[in-house]
């Protein structure tokens, strides 16, 4: 009896949003919700420890090779900063200055580095801080889906996610007229991801302009996740939400060093926004983590050197575009697989529902039989799809392995139909 009471008390002590998340998490290995990508990655690591030759394409990692310019700067400054004063809650001054300067150079918005920039432990922390600083209980956030799990920080902050389902038949077009129909008196934030994870879609200036008008008309805030900024293909222009001056006073832009600069283990992201919003995020950060290690921030300053960045981005796009074309050609030719050609990012999001398996089941099959870790679409509110990251030196081999499994499933399906 005591054991049962203790168990009940252990469960009930958690706050409701965390308790609800914990329930999903407990079943994540089977359902893939809320983040089955983690399950597949950990399964892959276990197989690798057993001697299996696993290729990891589940997590969105372009490369783990940190640029020398970053490593050298980190090493040069490590001893000096390790024994100095801790960085301000908002981040190292030099890094915030570099971020502000880059933003103005690329996107035309003058940013006050002292009041309008905060450095965080990755973009995910910036998103969590945004929701924590801005949402009151019951406030609504409109999220186009499929999407990254913006709904989790909304949930933890006591808000409510309202999903706008994107139509793959319309190339995941973000229709502002449909978004407007979801606006209520409780709506406070529009969450936009561009370039888009997980579909690889790059929003047009027209789409973004219409969304900006919706925000202005209904007095909504905008959180723009642009961690894949500048990674666009076929000469397509990249338009940030900051391009629209009329919404800059209600816009929080979030980015990361993990994607653009292969700095995954640095866990560095940042947000740019109105001073009062950034101050709110500073309070959340200041009274939780007290900021980010200055030794890591120093290396990021070097990454924002304009000459280096432009060369690095150009080379990255060339490699990813080649990988995208290969993946779309090989996987798209398999009966039962549908792929919309990505316009940016390092991701492809093929539809695989015709094989009669859940996305989690298929990812487990591919991992166990082809030793490739892919991400289940359900983790991105996109059941019926799988997400494959095209970063890494072995991407061609990974695509060949995945293609072999999907081709076999297609043959088996056709044999059944023939009977």
C-alpha positions as CSV (number, residue, x, y, z in Angstrom):
1,X,0.0,0.0,0.0
2,X,2.8,2.4,0.9
3,X,4.5,1.6,-2.4
4,X,1.4,2.4,-4.4
5,X,0.9,5.7,-2.5
6,X,4.6,6.6,-3.1
7,X,4.2,5.9,-6.8
8,X,1.0,8.0,-7.1
9,X,2.7,10.9,-5.3
10,X,5.7,10.7,-7.5
11,X,3.5,11.0,-10.6
12,X,1.3,13.7,-9.2
13,X,4.1,16.0,-8.0
14,X,4.9,17.0,-11.6
15,X,3.3,20.1,-13.0
16,X,0.5,19.3,-15.5
17,X,2.4,20.3,-18.7
18,X,5.4,18.2,-17.7
19,X,3.1,15.3,-16.5
20,X,1.4,15.2,-19.9
21,X,4.7,15.3,-21.7
22,X,6.0,12.5,-19.5
23,X,3.0,10.3,-20.5
24,X,3.9,10.7,-24.2
25,X,7.6,10.2,-23.5
26,X,6.9,6.9,-21.7
27,X,5.4,5.5,-24.9
28,X,7.8,7.2,-27.3
29,X,9.7,4.1,-28.3
30,X,6.4,2.7,-29.8
31,X,4.5,5.7,-31.0
32,X,7.4,8.1,-32.0
33,X,5.8,11.0,-30.1
34,X,6.8,13.5,-29.1
35,X,10.3,13.0,-30.5
36,X,11.0,9.5,-31.9
37,X,14.1,10.9,-33.6
38,X,15.8,10.5,-30.3
39,X,14.7,6.9,-30.0
40,X,16.0,6.0,-33.4
41,X,19.3,7.8,-32.8
42,X,19.8,6.0,-29.5
43,X,19.0,2.6,-31.1
44,X,21.5,3.4,-33.8
45,X,24.2,4.2,-31.1
46,X,23.5,0.9,-29.4
47,X,23.9,-1.0,-32.7
48,X,27.1,0.9,-33.4
49,X,28.4,-0.1,-30.0
50,X,27.8,-3.7,-31.0
51,X,30.0,-3.3,-34.0
52,X,27.3,-2.4,-36.6
53,X,28.2,0.1,-39.4
54,X,25.5,2.6,-38.7
55,X,25.0,5.8,-40.8
56,X,23.2,8.5,-38.8
57,X,20.6,10.5,-40.9
58,X,18.0,11.0,-38.2
59,X,19.2,14.1,-36.5
60,X,19.6,17.2,-38.7
61,X,23.4,17.5,-38.8
62,X,25.0,18.8,-41.9
63,X,28.5,17.8,-40.7
64,X,30.3,17.3,-37.4
65,X,33.5,18.8,-38.8
66,X,33.8,22.1,-37.0
67,X,35.6,24.7,-39.2
68,X,39.3,25.3,-38.3
69,X,38.7,29.0,-38.0
70,X,36.3,28.2,-35.1
71,X,38.4,25.6,-33.4
72,X,41.5,27.8,-33.6
73,X,39.7,30.7,-32.0
74,X,38.2,28.5,-29.3
75,X,41.6,27.1,-28.5
76,X,43.4,30.4,-28.5
77,X,40.9,32.0,-26.1
78,X,40.0,29.0,-23.9
79,X,42.6,29.6,-21.1
80,X,42.0,33.3,-21.0
81,X,38.3,33.1,-20.7
82,X,38.2,30.1,-18.4
83,X,39.7,32.1,-15.6
84,X,38.1,35.5,-16.4
85,X,34.7,36.9,-15.5
86,X,31.6,35.1,-16.6
87,X,29.9,36.4,-19.7
88,X,26.8,38.7,-19.3
89,X,23.5,36.9,-19.1
90,X,22.7,38.1,-22.7
91,X,26.0,36.7,-24.0
92,X,29.5,37.7,-24.8
93,X,29.7,41.3,-26.0
94,X,31.9,40.5,-28.9
95,X,29.5,37.8,-30.1
96,X,26.4,39.9,-29.8
97,X,28.2,42.7,-31.7
98,X,29.1,40.2,-34.5
99,X,25.5,38.8,-34.6
100,X,24.0,42.3,-34.9
101,X,26.5,43.4,-37.5
102,X,25.9,40.3,-39.6
103,X,22.1,40.7,-39.4
104,X,22.3,44.2,-40.7
105,X,24.7,43.3,-43.4
106,X,22.6,40.4,-44.7
107,X,19.0,41.5,-44.0
108,X,19.1,45.3,-43.7
109,X,17.8,45.6,-40.1
110,X,19.9,47.7,-37.8
111,X,20.1,45.8,-34.5
112,X,21.1,47.2,-31.1
113,X,23.5,44.5,-29.9
114,X,23.3,45.6,-26.3
115,X,19.5,45.3,-26.0
116,X,18.2,43.3,-28.9
117,X,20.4,40.1,-29.0
118,X,20.6,37.2,-26.6
119,X,22.9,34.2,-26.9
120,X,21.4,30.8,-25.9
121,X,22.3,27.1,-25.6
122,X,21.1,26.3,-29.1
123,X,18.0,27.5,-31.0
124,X,15.7,25.2,-29.0
125,X,16.5,27.1,-25.8
126,X,15.8,30.4,-27.5
127,X,12.4,29.0,-28.6
128,X,11.7,27.9,-25.0
129,X,12.7,31.2,-23.6
130,X,10.6,33.0,-26.2
131,X,7.5,31.1,-25.1
132,X,8.3,31.3,-21.4
133,X,8.7,35.1,-21.6
134,X,5.7,35.8,-23.7
135,X,2.9,33.3,-23.0
136,X,0.3,33.5,-20.2
137,X,-1.7,30.4,-19.4
138,X,-4.2,29.7,-22.2
139,X,-2.5,31.9,-24.8
140,X,-2.5,30.3,-28.3
141,X,0.3,29.9,-30.7
142,X,-0.5,29.0,-34.4
143,X,2.0,26.5,-35.8
144,X,2.0,25.3,-39.4
145,X,2.6,21.5,-39.5
146,X,4.5,19.4,-40.2
147,X,7.0,21.3,-38.1
148,X,9.7,21.1,-35.6
149,X,8.3,20.6,-32.1
150,X,7.5,24.2,-31.3
151,X,4.4,22.8,-29.5
152,X,6.6,21.5,-26.7
153,X,7.9,24.8,-25.4
154,X,4.4,26.2,-25.9
155,X,3.0,23.4,-23.7
156,X,5.7,23.8,-21.0
157,X,4.9,27.6,-20.9
158,X,1.2,26.9,-20.3
159,X,0.1,27.9,-23.7
160,X,-2.0,26.1,-26.3
161,X,-0.8,25.1,-29.8
162,X,-3.2,25.5,-32.7
163,X,-2.0,23.6,-35.7
164,X,-2.5,24.7,-39.3
165,X,-2.0,21.7,-41.6
166,X,0.1,22.3,-44.6
167,X,-0.9,20.6,-47.8
168,X,1.8,18.6,-49.6
169,X,-0.3,18.7,-52.8
170,X,0.3,22.5,-52.7
171,X,4.0,22.1,-51.9
172,X,3.4,23.0,-48.3
173,X,2.2,26.5,-49.2
174,X,1.7,28.7,-46.2
175,X,-1.8,30.2,-47.0
176,X,-2.2,33.3,-44.9
177,X,-6.0,33.3,-45.5
178,X,-6.2,29.8,-43.9
179,X,-4.0,30.9,-41.1
180,X,-6.2,33.9,-40.4
181,X,-9.2,31.6,-39.9
182,X,-7.4,30.1,-36.9
183,X,-6.9,33.5,-35.1
184,X,-8.9,34.0,-32.0
185,X,-8.9,36.4,-29.1
186,X,-6.4,34.1,-27.4
187,X,-4.0,34.0,-30.2
188,X,-0.7,35.6,-29.3
189,X,2.1,34.2,-31.5
190,X,2.6,32.9,-35.1
191,X,5.5,30.4,-35.2
192,X,7.2,30.3,-38.6
193,X,10.1,28.1,-39.8
194,X,11.8,29.2,-43.0
195,X,13.6,27.4,-44.6
196,X,11.2,24.8,-43.4
197,X,12.0,21.8,-41.2
198,X,11.1,19.0,-42.1
199,X,9.9,19.6,-45.6
200,X,12.8,21.6,-47.1
201,X,10.3,24.2,-48.4
202,X,11.5,27.8,-48.8
203,X,8.8,30.4,-48.3
204,X,8.3,33.1,-51.0
205,X,8.3,36.8,-50.4
206,X,4.6,36.8,-51.1
207,X,3.8,34.2,-48.5
208,X,5.8,35.9,-45.9
209,X,4.3,39.3,-46.7
210,X,0.8,37.9,-46.3
211,X,1.8,36.3,-43.0
212,X,3.3,39.6,-41.9
213,X,0.0,41.4,-42.7
214,X,-2.0,38.9,-40.7
215,X,0.3,39.5,-37.7
216,X,0.0,43.3,-38.1
217,X,-3.8,43.2,-38.6
218,X,-4.5,41.0,-35.6
219,X,-1.7,42.4,-33.4
220,X,0.2,39.1,-33.1
221,X,3.8,38.4,-32.3
222,X,5.9,36.3,-34.7
223,X,8.6,33.8,-33.8
224,X,10.7,33.1,-36.9
225,X,13.0,30.0,-36.7
226,X,15.6,30.5,-39.4
227,X,18.2,28.0,-38.3
228,X,18.6,26.9,-42.0
229,X,18.9,30.5,-43.2
230,X,20.8,30.9,-46.5
231,X,20.7,27.1,-47.2
232,X,18.7,27.4,-50.4
233,X,19.1,25.7,-53.8
234,X,18.9,26.4,-57.5
235,X,19.7,30.1,-57.0
236,X,16.5,30.7,-55.1
237,X,16.5,33.9,-53.0
238,X,16.2,33.6,-49.2
239,X,13.8,36.1,-47.7
240,X,13.8,36.5,-43.9
241,X,10.7,37.7,-42.0
242,X,12.9,40.7,-40.9
243,X,12.7,41.9,-44.5
244,X,9.3,43.3,-43.7
245,X,9.8,46.5,-41.7
246,X,6.2,46.7,-40.5
247,X,6.6,43.7,-38.3
248,X,10.1,44.2,-36.9
249,X,8.6,45.5,-33.6
250,X,6.7,42.2,-33.1
251,X,9.3,39.8,-34.5
252,X,11.7,37.5,-32.7
253,X,14.2,35.9,-35.1
254,X,16.0,32.7,-33.9
255,X,19.0,31.1,-35.5
256,X,21.8,28.7,-34.6
257,X,25.5,27.9,-35.2
258,X,24.8,24.2,-35.3
259,X,23.4,24.0,-38.8
260,X,25.3,26.7,-40.8
261,X,28.7,26.2,-39.1
262,X,28.7,22.5,-38.1
263,X,29.0,23.6,-34.4
264,X,26.6,21.0,-33.1
265,X,28.5,20.3,-29.9
266,X,28.9,24.0,-29.1
267,X,25.1,24.2,-28.5
268,X,25.0,27.9,-29.4
269,X,22.0,29.7,-30.7
270,X,20.6,33.2,-30.5
271,X,17.6,35.4,-30.8
272,X,17.1,38.9,-32.2
273,X,14.0,40.9,-31.2
274,X,12.5,43.9,-29.6
275,X,14.4,45.0,-26.5
276,X,11.5,44.3,-24.1
277,X,11.1,40.7,-25.5
278,X,14.9,40.1,-25.3
279,X,14.8,41.4,-21.7
280,X,12.1,39.0,-20.8
281,X,14.2,36.1,-22.3
282,X,17.2,37.5,-20.4
283,X,15.3,37.1,-17.1
284,X,14.3,33.5,-17.9
285,X,17.9,32.7,-18.8
286,X,19.5,34.7,-16.0
287,X,17.5,32.9,-13.3
288,X,17.8,29.4,-14.8
289,X,21.2,28.8,-16.5
290,X,22.8,32.2,-15.8
291,X,24.1,32.3,-19.4
292,X,26.4,30.4,-21.7
293,X,30.1,29.5,-21.2
294,X,32.2,32.3,-22.6
295,X,34.8,29.9,-24.0
296,X,32.3,28.5,-26.4
297,X,31.0,31.9,-27.5
298,X,34.4,33.1,-28.4
299,X,34.8,30.5,-31.2
300,X,31.4,31.6,-32.7
301,X,32.7,35.1,-33.3
302,X,35.2,33.7,-35.8
303,X,32.4,31.9,-37.7
304,X,30.7,35.2,-38.5
305,X,33.7,36.5,-40.4
306,X,31.9,37.6,-43.7
307,X,34.6,36.2,-46.1
308,X,34.7,32.9,-44.3
309,X,30.9,32.6,-44.0
310,X,30.2,33.3,-47.7
311,X,32.8,30.8,-48.8
312,X,31.6,28.2,-46.3
313,X,27.9,28.6,-47.2
314,X,28.7,28.4,-50.9
315,X,30.5,25.1,-50.5
316,X,27.8,23.7,-48.2
317,X,25.0,24.6,-50.6
318,X,26.9,22.9,-53.5
319,X,27.4,19.7,-51.6
320,X,23.8,19.6,-50.2
321,X,22.2,20.4,-53.6
322,X,24.1,17.5,-55.1
323,X,23.0,15.2,-52.3
324,X,19.4,16.4,-52.7
325,X,19.3,15.7,-56.4
326,X,20.7,12.2,-55.8
327,X,18.2,11.4,-53.1
328,X,15.2,12.7,-55.0
329,X,16.2,10.8,-58.1
330,X,16.9,7.4,-56.4
331,X,14.1,7.4,-53.8
332,X,11.6,9.2,-56.0
333,X,11.8,6.5,-58.7
334,X,10.7,3.8,-56.2
335,X,6.9,2.9,-56.6
336,X,5.0,4.0,-53.6
337,X,7.4,6.7,-52.6
338,X,6.4,10.3,-53.1
339,X,9.0,13.1,-52.7
340,X,8.5,16.9,-53.2
341,X,11.9,18.3,-54.2
342,X,13.3,20.3,-51.3
343,X,14.1,24.0,-52.1
344,X,16.5,24.3,-49.2
345,X,17.8,22.8,-45.9
346,X,19.6,19.5,-45.7
347,X,16.4,17.5,-45.4
348,X,14.1,15.3,-47.5
349,X,10.7,14.3,-46.4
350,X,9.4,11.4,-48.5
351,X,5.9,10.1,-48.1
352,X,5.9,6.3,-47.4
353,X,2.4,5.6,-46.2
354,X,1.7,3.4,-49.1
355,X,3.7,0.6,-47.5
356,X,1.2,0.2,-44.7
357,X,3.6,0.9,-41.9
358,X,3.8,3.7,-39.4
359,X,6.8,6.1,-39.8
360,X,8.2,4.7,-36.5
361,X,7.9,1.1,-37.7
362,X,9.6,1.9,-41.0
363,X,12.4,3.8,-39.4
364,X,13.1,0.8,-37.1
365,X,13.0,-1.5,-40.1
366,X,15.5,0.6,-42.0
367,X,17.8,0.9,-39.0
368,X,17.7,-2.8,-38.2
369,X,18.1,-4.1,-41.8
370,X,20.0,-1.3,-43.5
371,X,21.9,0.2,-40.6
372,X,20.7,3.8,-41.4
373,X,19.0,5.9,-38.7
374,X,16.2,8.1,-40.2
375,X,13.6,10.2,-38.4
376,X,9.9,9.2,-38.1
377,X,7.6,11.8,-39.6
378,X,5.3,11.6,-36.6
379,X,8.0,13.4,-34.5
380,X,7.3,16.4,-36.8
381,X,3.5,16.1,-36.9
382,X,3.9,14.5,-40.3
383,X,2.9,10.8,-40.0
384,X,3.2,8.9,-43.2
385,X,6.6,10.4,-43.9
386,X,10.1,9.9,-42.8
387,X,12.8,12.6,-42.6
388,X,16.3,11.9,-43.9
389,X,19.2,14.3,-43.2
390,X,21.5,14.7,-46.1
391,X,24.5,15.9,-44.2
392,X,27.7,13.8,-43.8
393,X,30.3,12.2,-46.0
394,X,28.4,9.0,-46.4
395,X,25.1,10.4,-47.6
396,X,25.3,8.6,-51.0
397,X,25.8,5.2,-49.3
398,X,23.0,6.0,-46.8
399,X,20.5,6.8,-49.7
400,X,21.5,3.6,-51.4
401,X,20.8,1.6,-48.3
402,X,17.4,3.2,-47.7
403,X,16.5,2.8,-51.4
404,X,17.2,-1.0,-51.1
405,X,14.7,-1.4,-48.2
406,X,12.0,0.8,-49.9
407,X,12.5,-1.1,-53.2
408,X,12.0,-4.4,-51.5
409,X,8.8,-3.1,-49.8
410,X,7.6,-1.9,-53.2
411,X,8.2,-5.3,-54.8
412,X,6.4,-7.0,-51.9
413,X,3.5,-4.6,-52.2
414,X,3.2,-5.2,-56.0
415,X,3.4,-9.0,-55.5
416,X,0.4,-8.8,-53.0
417,X,-1.6,-6.7,-55.4
418,X,-0.8,-9.1,-58.3
419,X,-2.3,-12.0,-56.3
